Amino acid sequence: MSFNRKLHLLGAAVIAFGIAATATAEIIFEETFDSQPDWEAQSGMGIPVNWHRTYERSTWSPAMGHPDRHNVIEITDATIAENPNRARGGTGKSFVTWRDSEQGGDQWNTDGDMFFRIPGAGLRNIYVEFWINFSNEMVATSYMSTHALGLNKMFRVMSHDFPDETDPTNYYSFFGSNHKPMFLWGMAQNEYGFRNKMAIYREKSSPDPDLSATTANFSGYGRNGDFSLWYAPSAMKGAAIDGGDTILPDIKNGGDILTGPVAIDQVFGDETHWTKVGFYLQMNSAPGVADGRLQQFVDDQRILNASGIAWQTSAQPADKLWNIVGIGGNDYFYYYDNAVRHEEWYAIDDIVIRSDLPARLKADSRVSPPNPPSPIVVQ
């Protein structure tokens, strides 16, 4: 296995296990979960080593009186032994989160979040990559109907003010002004197929910056809120690292994805296939200045290249920095009858947080070097 499956915390020097690294190194944090002690949400085990907060809420878990189901988050040997596909490479551990289907309520019925706080004040530029795997149960659900998957949040980056960093509720104040700007990535499905779902939330200002003015496919969606893009070529024109059009391989059928609607397993495969996703966020230089950036990658192919984003608006103080990364999220999932007590999982593994965009993902990395000079022959 090429990936170094040991937990690393990197900084200016080697850092002891359990202590965060300084925010000056290019690599801020790495997590493979393999060295984590067994941990389950809602089981009184505290917080996983090197992470800062968790948030859990479930419907059919042991904590809710259903011992034959799973806790909403598991980082355990047992869950991998039960199904080795849940860890990248089939060994070690990973972050496994379970979605519970519940009918009868208009709510997010499962929450499984885990947060890492960037050391120091935070980062102006941040790049996060991780590998993700969707279970066969989720793939099967996606084919039940156009809306069977519901909505799911899986990843977020925030700029949080932290008036009291020791207060755990500060991490969950998503609806106030102290957590903005915030970026969310998740999934949804409708008649247009499996969606590249994301959201941008910023402090309201007057005038409120319009995202349709950016150089991404946000046109028509206006200002703050949710954006439903897709994985077909028409959504990725000019997004490639070399400036061309991105075309993703069709993991399910072979060949390339050339048109939509696109299915979840065309992009991400079944549970035997792990996909690397990456996100690069560049904070704008000053409040109200529209020079921030957002890039998204799938297996090192850039599928979104947005610039001209006023992440911090004129309503905010200067020097907002990215300082929270969260994996997992909440689910609005209601397709199956409650008598079934349906649960299904997805897994995240091998996370890397950096203070810059890796060289392999920069535009100049895709420029071919000039040919060497032809040899001079003397006759």
Number of C-alpha atoms within 10 A of each C-alpha: 6 4 9 9 20 15 18 21 21 20 17 11 10 10 14 11 11 11 12 21 23 18 20 16 15 17 22 25 25 20 21 24 24 21 14 19 14 16 19 21 26 21 10 8 11 12 16 19 14 19 16 16 19 23 21 16 20 26 23 26 23 16 17 13 10 13 11 9 18 24 26 29 28 23 24 20 19 12 19 20 15 9 11 18 21 29 31 26 15 14 15 22 31 28 25 26 29 25 29 29 26 26 16 8 9 10 13 18 20 25 25 26 24 23 22 19 21 23 17 12 15 20 25 19 18 26 24 25 22 21 21 25 24 24 20 17 15 20 19 15 18 22 13 11 13 16 19 20 25 18 19 22 22 23 21 23 25 23 25 24 17 14 9 9 12 10 9 14 12 17 24 14 13 15 9 9 15 18 24 27 24 21 22 21 22 20 20 24 25 16 10 14 19 27 23 16 20 20 16 19 21 23 19 17 13 9 10 17 23 18 25 16 17 20 17 22 21 18 14 11 14 15 18 17 14 17 20 19 19 23 25 23 19 15 18 22 18 18 24 21 23 16 13 11 17 22 22 21 15 18 17 16 11 9 10 16 21 15 11 14 17 19 21 24 22 19 20 22 21 21 23 17 17 23 17 19 18 22 23 23 25 23 27 24 17 19 18 21 17 22 17 21 21 21 19 21 20 18 15 16 18 26 25 24 22 19 20 19 26 25 34 31 26 19 15 20 10 13 16 25 24 25 22 21 20 20 22 28 23 24 25 23 23 24 18 16 12 15 8 9 15 19 21 17 20 20 25 26 25 24 21 18 22 21 23 19 19 13 10 11 18 13 12 12 13 14 10 7 8 6 6 6 6 6 6 6 5 4 3
